[in-house]
Amino acid sequence: MATRDYGLMIGMMIAIFLASFVSADPDLLQDVCPADMASGVKVNGFPCKNNAQAADFFFAGLANPGLTNNTFGSIVTQASVLQIPGLNTLGVSMARIDYAPGGLNPPHTHPRATEIVFVLEGELDVGFINTSNTLFPKTIKKGEVFIFPRGLLHFQINNGKVPAAVIAAFNSQLAGTQRAADALFGSTPPVDDVVLAKAFQIGTDEVEKIKSKF
Ligand SMILES: *[C@@H]1O[C@H](CO)[C@@H](O)[C@H](O)[C@H]1NC(C)=O
């Protein structure tokens, strides 16, 4: 093998080695970088604003339960870089999720983060589905934690008779959330009925019926 080929091989091995560690948000290059949401500059994340203040790192929005009087009987209150500018470049965020009795946080994925939830109140039936379509189901109650690996579909439902709540943490400043049903049946412009009819092996009339709810 020529010396040049060895160089290429070593380069590729180093690249693979590094790639295996870049599994969450990129590393930071300064102490802090509170997001400047008003800046027109496009970067990976947000540009830094000047004069960071303690207020940039504070959020009181998870203190109280969110309102669960909606179709699904659950509400996610985010504590991401969009609510807390100081999180910009730091690679973490949180959320609080409240569930009425019967409330569901419908199947969704977080493309940029693994999630770990801690049950504040009540009891939940949760699960994630791996890429071989194995469901990992679990009932979790107050004080317990469960993990939803990055990118995998998951859900939580409160089958109890009292409200439930969790605190969720993510290894991304902005985990992103894609709800399966909303994405497929509620996109703009809409996904063709024929695509959904074939994918779900139902009629286009049934597709239309589902679409009308999203
Ligand atoms: C999904 O989980 C099942 C059960 O643990 C396992 O057999 C399968 O290999 C997993 N699939 C992947 C892609 O990890």
The ligand as an ORCA input file, in Angstrom:
! r2SCAN-3c Opt
* xyz 0 1
  C     -34.842     -3.639     18.587
  O     -35.036     -4.314     19.809
  C     -35.053     -5.711     19.703
  C     -35.344     -6.268     21.096
  O     -34.391     -5.822     22.020
  C     -33.726     -6.216     19.154
  O     -33.799     -7.612     18.970
  C     -33.427     -5.525     17.842
  O     -32.140     -5.893     17.398
  C     -33.482     -4.020     18.024
  N     -33.254     -3.365     16.769
  C     -32.250     -2.530     16.585
  C     -32.105     -1.963     15.207
  O     -31.478     -2.220     17.465
*
